[in-house]
Amino acid sequence: MMKRLLIVHNAGDYREARRRRAQDGSEIYYGHSYVLDQLDHLADRHGEAGFLCCTAPEYVERLDHGVTLMGADCNAERKAGRALAMMADYDPTHLIVHGPITPLLRWGLRRGIKVGCVLADSFAMHPLDRWLRFGRLAGALNDPGVTLIGNHGVNAARSLVGLGVRPEKVIPWDFPQTRTPDQWAVKTGPGDPPYQLLYVGSIGRRKGVGDVIDALLHLRHRPDIRLKIAGLGQRARFEARARRMGVADRVEFLGLVPNWQVMELMHRSAAVIVPSRHGFPEGMPLTLYEALASRTPVIASDHPMFAGHIEHDCSALIYPAGNSRRLAHEIERLLGDPVLYAAISQGAEQAWNRMQIPVKWGEMIDHWLQDDEGDRAWLAQHALATPVGAPQSRSWE
């Protein structure tokens, strides 16, 4: 029986990702080329595969090998009507909602089609905030009609269980990691001044960008410390903040940097800052993988999703999220101690290895679509809890 898979994500634009790859082989966001390859593979094996990016401009592009790329020009988390209409037009037999968007899940359940939910989100937040934002999500995911649930990273998967989702349904997943620490030499020091700090990611308050800018104020006696910020978001807001703090001459906003340039930018920096506040629903940020692989020491917040992956003074320096004074202290400590600097660069490889997960995004979806006895057993085996009698071989434990 031919299957028509539709994957719906609120953000992104895979038509643009495909155009960019065809033009010069590049990708802005890590994983886009991999997803495009997997769509080809899934269509070849199962029939048809579509990917709908809700916030992308409205379009439908049907490729000649069973893949359809779409945009809906709407925010499905706030007003899903146009996305739902395009989903109905595509008429999938299998639906994957790529994000915690309950109305889209309910749409698939009402139609009686196969439904999955693949996430890259954490739910370890204040209980009231969690209930207000995701109070209905656990009930939808526990519905027997939702037969695939994955979250990006082990801690993120466990936070989904904390939300109330049954652990035997939740699978930690990852993208293949092609950039590894053994591709770079251990760094023995931060190099010559000025010392460059680097932030890569979306620019917003809960991502901790303001905390890094504020840390420069606490380091006003160190004009040799600079900050580069790569990414999109509320740039004007944080440019104004840097001016108010009197550190604008030490902060450079790079805009959107193609992913292939990120690793080199990280390796040339003195430190990579990962300052996410607890309120930001991190799954497992690819920035952390890439920073560890670059061998440049990481200074990270104590976000719950990082716990167990990086260790203070061993593979990173860790400070209380939102505390810019403590962040400034860790920056100065790192730059002033070459022994500590080299030790953290050395420890990055062990932390990177500890973060690896055997289940990859495309493989997980392929098994779900195939849906024979062996495939169902494979998915159950890699969930956070396995049924009685199933083999126990979860290498991420």
Disulfide bonds with the S-S distance in Angstrom:
none
